[in-house]
Amino acid sequence: MNTVEEKIGYAFWYLMVACSVFALINSLYHYMN
């Protein structure tokens, strides 16, 4: 049963994970160069 609250929660956590991964790759990229 997918409610709107569950969809918003999943989207929120997915966004947080994507942002943290992007920040990690970005910092590693600057560290390599």
C-alpha distance matrix in Angstrom:
0.0 3.8 6.3 9.9 11.0 9.1 10.5 13.8 13.9 13.6 16.1 18.3 18.6 19.2 21.8 23.4 23.7 25.1 27.6 28.8 29.3 31.1 33.3 34.1 35.2 37.1 39.0 39.8 41.0 43.3 44.5 45.5 47.4
3.8 0.0 3.8 6.7 8.2 6.2 6.9 10.3 10.9 10.5 12.6 15.0 15.7 16.1 18.5 20.4 20.9 22.0 24.4 25.9 26.5 28.1 30.3 31.3 32.3 34.0 36.1 37.0 38.1 40.3 41.6 42.7 44.5
6.3 3.8 0.0 3.8 5.4 5.3 6.5 8.8 9.9 10.9 12.5 14.3 15.7 16.7 18.5 20.2 21.4 22.6 24.5 26.1 27.2 28.5 30.4 31.9 33.1 34.5 36.4 37.7 38.8 40.7 42.2 43.5 45.1
9.9 6.7 3.8 0.0 3.8 5.4 5.1 6.2 8.5 9.9 10.5 12.1 14.3 15.3 16.3 18.3 20.0 20.9 22.4 24.4 25.7 26.6 28.4 30.2 31.4 32.4 34.5 36.1 37.0 38.7 40.4 41.8 43.2
11.0 8.2 5.4 3.8 0.0 3.8 5.5 5.1 6.1 8.6 9.9 10.4 12.3 14.1 15.2 16.5 18.4 19.8 21.0 22.6 24.3 25.5 26.9 28.6 30.2 31.2 32.9 34.6 35.8 37.4 38.8 40.5 42.0
9.1 6.2 5.3 5.4 3.8 0.0 3.8 5.4 5.0 6.1 8.5 9.7 10.6 12.1 14.1 15.3 16.5 18.1 19.8 21.2 22.4 24.0 25.7 27.0 28.5 29.9 31.6 32.9 34.3 36.1 37.4 38.8 40.6
10.5 6.9 6.5 5.1 5.5 3.8 0.0 3.8 5.4 5.2 6.1 8.5 10.0 10.5 12.1 14.2 15.4 16.2 18.2 20.0 21.0 22.1 24.2 25.7 26.8 28.0 30.1 31.5 32.4 34.3 35.9 37.2 38.7
13.8 10.3 8.8 6.2 5.1 5.4 3.8 0.0 3.8 5.5 5.1 6.0 8.7 9.8 10.4 12.2 14.3 15.1 16.3 18.3 19.9 20.7 22.3 24.3 25.6 26.5 28.4 30.1 31.1 32.7 34.3 35.9 37.3
13.9 10.9 9.9 8.5 6.1 5.0 5.4 3.8 0.0 3.8 5.5 5.1 6.3 8.5 9.8 10.6 12.4 14.1 15.4 16.7 18.4 19.8 21.2 22.7 24.4 25.6 27.1 28.7 30.1 31.7 33.0 34.7 36.3
13.6 10.5 10.9 9.9 8.6 6.1 5.2 5.5 3.8 0.0 3.8 5.4 5.3 6.0 8.5 9.9 10.6 12.1 14.1 15.4 16.4 18.0 19.9 21.1 22.4 24.0 25.8 26.9 28.2 30.2 31.4 32.8 34.6
16.1 12.6 12.5 10.5 9.9 8.5 6.1 5.1 5.5 3.8 0.0 3.8 5.6 5.1 6.0 8.6 9.9 10.3 12.1 14.3 15.3 16.1 18.1 19.9 20.9 22.0 24.1 25.6 26.5 28.3 29.9 31.3 32.7
18.3 15.0 14.3 12.1 10.4 9.7 8.5 6.0 5.1 5.4 3.8 0.0 3.8 5.5 5.1 6.3 8.7 9.9 10.6 12.4 14.3 15.3 16.5 18.4 20.1 20.9 22.6 24.4 25.6 27.0 28.5 30.3 31.7
18.6 15.7 15.7 14.3 12.3 10.6 10.0 8.7 6.3 5.3 5.6 3.8 0.0 3.8 5.4 5.0 6.2 8.5 9.8 10.6 12.2 14.1 15.3 16.5 18.3 19.7 21.1 22.5 24.1 25.8 26.9 28.5 30.4
19.2 16.1 16.7 15.3 14.1 12.1 10.5 9.8 8.5 6.0 5.1 5.5 3.8 0.0 3.8 5.5 5.2 6.1 8.6 10.0 10.6 12.1 14.2 15.3 16.4 18.0 20.0 21.1 22.2 24.3 25.6 26.8 28.6
21.8 18.5 18.5 16.3 15.2 14.1 12.1 10.4 9.8 8.5 6.0 5.1 5.4 3.8 0.0 3.8 5.5 5.1 6.1 8.6 9.9 10.4 12.1 14.2 15.3 16.1 18.2 19.9 20.7 22.3 24.0 25.6 26.9
23.4 20.4 20.2 18.3 16.5 15.3 14.2 12.2 10.6 9.9 8.6 6.3 5.0 5.5 3.8 0.0 3.8 5.5 5.2 6.2 8.6 9.9 10.6 12.3 14.3 15.2 16.5 18.3 19.8 21.2 22.4 24.3 25.9
23.7 20.9 21.4 20.0 18.4 16.5 15.4 14.3 12.4 10.6 9.9 8.7 6.2 5.2 5.5 3.8 0.0 3.8 5.5 5.2 6.1 8.5 9.9 10.5 12.3 14.0 15.4 16.5 18.2 20.0 21.0 22.5 24.4
25.1 22.0 22.6 20.9 19.8 18.1 16.2 15.1 14.1 12.1 10.3 9.9 8.5 6.1 5.1 5.5 3.8 0.0 3.8 5.5 5.2 6.0 8.6 9.9 10.6 12.0 14.2 15.3 16.2 18.3 19.8 21.0 22.6
27.6 24.4 24.5 22.4 21.0 19.8 18.2 16.3 15.4 14.1 12.1 10.6 9.8 8.6 6.1 5.2 5.5 3.8 0.0 3.8 5.5 5.0 6.1 8.6 9.9 10.3 12.2 14.1 15.1 16.4 18.1 19.9 21.1
28.8 25.9 26.1 24.4 22.6 21.2 20.0 18.3 16.7 15.4 14.3 12.4 10.6 10.0 8.6 6.2 5.2 5.5 3.8 0.0 3.8 5.4 5.1 6.1 8.7 9.7 10.5 12.2 14.1 15.4 16.3 18.3 20.1
29.3 26.5 27.2 25.7 24.3 22.4 21.0 19.9 18.4 16.4 15.3 14.3 12.2 10.6 9.9 8.6 6.1 5.2 5.5 3.8 0.0 3.8 5.4 5.0 6.2 8.5 9.9 10.5 12.1 14.3 15.2 16.4 18.5
31.1 28.1 28.5 26.6 25.5 24.0 22.1 20.7 19.8 18.0 16.1 15.3 14.1 12.1 10.4 9.9 8.5 6.0 5.0 5.4 3.8 0.0 3.8 5.4 5.2 6.0 8.6 9.9 10.4 12.3 14.0 15.3 16.6
33.3 30.3 30.4 28.4 26.9 25.7 24.2 22.3 21.2 19.9 18.1 16.5 15.3 14.2 12.1 10.6 9.9 8.6 6.1 5.1 5.4 3.8 0.0 3.8 5.5 5.0 6.1 8.5 9.7 10.6 12.1 14.2 15.5
34.1 31.3 31.9 30.2 28.6 27.0 25.7 24.3 22.7 21.1 19.9 18.4 16.5 15.3 14.2 12.3 10.5 9.9 8.6 6.1 5.0 5.4 3.8 0.0 3.8 5.4 5.2 6.2 8.5 10.0 10.4 12.3 14.4
35.2 32.3 33.1 31.4 30.2 28.5 26.8 25.6 24.4 22.4 20.9 20.1 18.3 16.4 15.3 14.3 12.3 10.6 9.9 8.7 6.2 5.2 5.5 3.8 0.0 3.8 5.5 5.1 6.0 8.6 9.7 10.4 12.4
37.1 34.0 34.5 32.4 31.2 29.9 28.0 26.5 25.6 24.0 22.0 20.9 19.7 18.0 16.1 15.2 14.0 12.0 10.3 9.7 8.5 6.0 5.0 5.4 3.8 0.0 3.8 5.5 5.1 6.3 8.6 10.0 10.9
39.0 36.1 36.4 34.5 32.9 31.6 30.1 28.4 27.1 25.8 24.1 22.6 21.1 20.0 18.2 16.5 15.4 14.2 12.2 10.5 9.9 8.6 6.1 5.2 5.5 3.8 0.0 3.8 5.4 5.2 6.0 8.6 10.0
39.8 37.0 37.7 36.1 34.6 32.9 31.5 30.1 28.7 26.9 25.6 24.4 22.5 21.1 19.9 18.3 16.5 15.3 14.1 12.2 10.5 9.9 8.5 6.2 5.1 5.5 3.8 0.0 3.8 5.5 4.9 6.1 8.7
41.0 38.1 38.8 37.0 35.8 34.3 32.4 31.1 30.1 28.2 26.5 25.6 24.1 22.2 20.7 19.8 18.2 16.2 15.1 14.1 12.1 10.4 9.7 8.5 6.0 5.1 5.4 3.8 0.0 3.8 5.4 5.2 6.4
43.3 40.3 40.7 38.7 37.4 36.1 34.3 32.7 31.7 30.2 28.3 27.0 25.8 24.3 22.3 21.2 20.0 18.3 16.4 15.4 14.3 12.3 10.6 10.0 8.6 6.3 5.2 5.5 3.8 0.0 3.8 5.5 5.2
44.5 41.6 42.2 40.4 38.8 37.4 35.9 34.3 33.0 31.4 29.9 28.5 26.9 25.6 24.0 22.4 21.0 19.8 18.1 16.3 15.2 14.0 12.1 10.4 9.7 8.6 6.0 4.9 5.4 3.8 0.0 3.8 5.5
45.5 42.7 43.5 41.8 40.5 38.8 37.2 35.9 34.7 32.8 31.3 30.3 28.5 26.8 25.6 24.3 22.5 21.0 19.9 18.3 16.4 15.3 14.2 12.3 10.4 10.0 8.6 6.1 5.2 5.5 3.8 0.0 3.8
47.4 44.5 45.1 43.2 42.0 40.6 38.7 37.3 36.3 34.6 32.7 31.7 30.4 28.6 26.9 25.9 24.4 22.6 21.1 20.1 18.5 16.6 15.5 14.4 12.4 10.9 10.0 8.7 6.4 5.2 5.5 3.8 0.0
